[in-house]
Every structure is written in C-alpha cells, then in structure tokens.
C-alpha cells in the first residue's frame, strides 16, 4: 500500500496512548525552544513508525498579528514545521533502533495546501515514517482541522547518529 494512503488510514487509537511524561520526553528530544513548538499533545505513538498529535491555535501567537490582520491564519510554513516536529518525535521514539540526534528539516516534496487554520482551531498532526538511511529519515505527514485535510507533504529529516 502506498505510504500516503497508509497515513490517511492510520487511526489515532491503534497504538500507545501516551502519557504526559512521554510527551515531555518526546518534546525534549526536539531542538526547538518552547516558543517554537507546535505539538501540544501526543495522541498516539507507534514508536519509530507513526504518531498523531495536536496543536491548538490559541490566537495569541505572535505570528498571527501579521498573518493576516483582521483574518489571522496559521502560516503554511508553520503547518509544515508542526508536521516535521511530530515526525522528529516519532523518529526518535524507538528505543530499539539507532536514533539520530539533532534532527533538522532537510527536504520537502509534494507539499500541498488544501485549506487554512486559524485561532481557536485544533490541528491534528499525523506522521508516518516511510524510510530510513543512516541519519536521514523520510516521512509522510498531514495536518487536519477536524476531518478537513489542510496540508500534506513528504519530508526528510537529517541528523547525526547517537
């Protein structure tokens, strides 16, 4: 089955329902400070394989003031960033395999935006690891608001081996 189709069918409750401690540990693996994290809650995690998370757009984020005045929306590049952060969490969650450290977004393919998201809405992030080669991780990701898909992409993360 094509990885993108597989991602669309991935169900949030199929694997682990992570605790707050697991989310804290996962977020600490990201190189971002709290001001630039776009994962509030980890819904499910299949370590090293797939995950589902949420980010609620509160409305007080600094980037909303200028994007766009009077009609704020989450910038598309930050939708991609949110998906990449979840992919990084998933990639680094498998204790049984070599986990790259200091993951960074290295490449994007087939980014498509189908809608927008604004204050008060909750983004549902989904990431499915589709390949690994050394410190390179490939993932398929999507962002939804409710049942509406607003962004899909294939991304590559690069890091160093630990």
N, C-alpha and C positions, 0 to 999 in steps of 0.2 A: 504494500500500500504506500502511496506517495506520502512523504513526511508531512506535507502541508495538510493533506486530507486527514491524516492521523491526528495532527494537532487540533484540527477543528472538532474532532470527535472525542478528544480527551475529556474525561469527566473529573470535576474537582474533587469528588469524594472517593475516588478509586483507591487512593493510597493513604499515606500518612496524613493525619490531621495535626499539623504541627502546633506545638506549644509556644507560648511567648518566649521561653528560653531559647527554643530553636530559632525563632525569628531574630532574636538579639544576636545569637551566634552567627547566623547567616548574614545579617547586616554588617557585623563587624568584619566579615571577610571582604566586603566591598571597599574600594579605595576612596569612596566619597565621604564627605562630612555629612552630618545630619541635615544641613541646609540644602543639600543636593541629592537627597534620597527620595525616590519615587515609589517606594514599596512600604506600605503601612502595615499590611497584614499578609501573612503567608497562609493561604487556604489549604493547599495540599502540596505534598512533595514526594516524588519518587526519586530518591537520591541519585544524582548523576544522570537522570533521564528526563524528567519533566516536572513542571511545577505550575501552580496557579497562585496568584497573589492579587491584592487590591491596593489601590491608592485613591484616596478621596481628595478631590479638588476642593479645598476649603474656601477659596475665594480671597484669602489674604496673601497669597503668594505674590512676591514682588514682580514676577514676570507678567502677571495678569494686568497690571496697571497700564502697560503699554501695548498689550496684545489682546484685544484692541479696545481703546477707551470707549465705554458705552456698550460694548458687546464682547466681553472678555472670553477668551478660549485658550485652552492649553496648546502651546506651540507644537507643531508636528514633530519637530526635532526632539522635544521632551517626551512625546509619546514613544519615540524610538528609544530614547535613553531609559525610560521606565522598563521597556521590554528587555533591553540589554542588561539592566541591573538584575532583573529576575533570572535571565539566562546565566548570568555570573553566579548567582546564588545556587542555582541548580547544578551548574558545572562543578562548583566547589563543595557540594554537599556529600559526595560519595566518598566515604572513608576507605573503601576497599580499593580505590584506584589512585594513581598519581594525580594530585590536584595541582593545577597551575596556580601560581600566586600572582598578585598584582595584575589581574585581568583588565584589559583595556579594549574598548570597541575598536576593531581594526578594519572592518569592511561591512558594507551593506549591499544587498542585492534585492531587486524586486520590491522596493518599498512602495506601498500603495496606501493612500488615504481615502477612506470612504465616507468620512464624516468628521465631526468635531466633538469636543467635550469641554464643558465649562463648569463654573463654580456650582457646588452642590452635587455634582455628579461623581459617581464612583467608577473608576477604571478597573476593569478586570483584566489582568495581565496573564498571558499564557505563554510558556516557553517549552519547547521540546528539543532536546539535544539531538542533532541529526548526524554528527560526525566529530571525530577527534583525530588529531595528528600532532603528536608531541604536545606543545603548549598552545596549539590552535584548537579552538572549539567552534563548531558550526551549530547554529540553532535556527529553528523556525519559530517565529513569535507572532503574536497578535494581541491587539488591545480591543476590548469590547466595552460598551456602555450599555448595561442591561443585556439584551440579546442582539444589539446592533454592533456589528464589527466596524470599528473606525480606522484601524490600521493593521496591515500585515507586512511582514518582512522576513528575509533570511539574513542573518547576521553572523559575523565572525568575530570572536574574542581572541585576543592574544595575550599571553602571559609568560611567566618563567616557571620552570618546574620547581617544585619544592622537595 
